[in-house]
Amino acid sequence: MSSNLPIIAIELVLVLGGTLAFGWWQLRDVKRAQAKRAAERAAEKAEDPGAEVGADSAAAAGPAAHESPRS
């Protein structure tokens, strides 16, 4: 068993290191995607600041605001 300890240690370091590196890479990618989306939203808001207000008020009114009155 003691002759296998270096191989076990190397495998443990490679597996844990690879897992940690992959997790870090994914979190970095998510952070970049969130920053990109935030920049896109800011650009859209800067282009047409009144469009977002109209969409929010229609959504807040609910589906009843879009129905026609019944006779």
Order of alpha helices (4+ residues) and beta strands (2+ residues): alpha-alpha
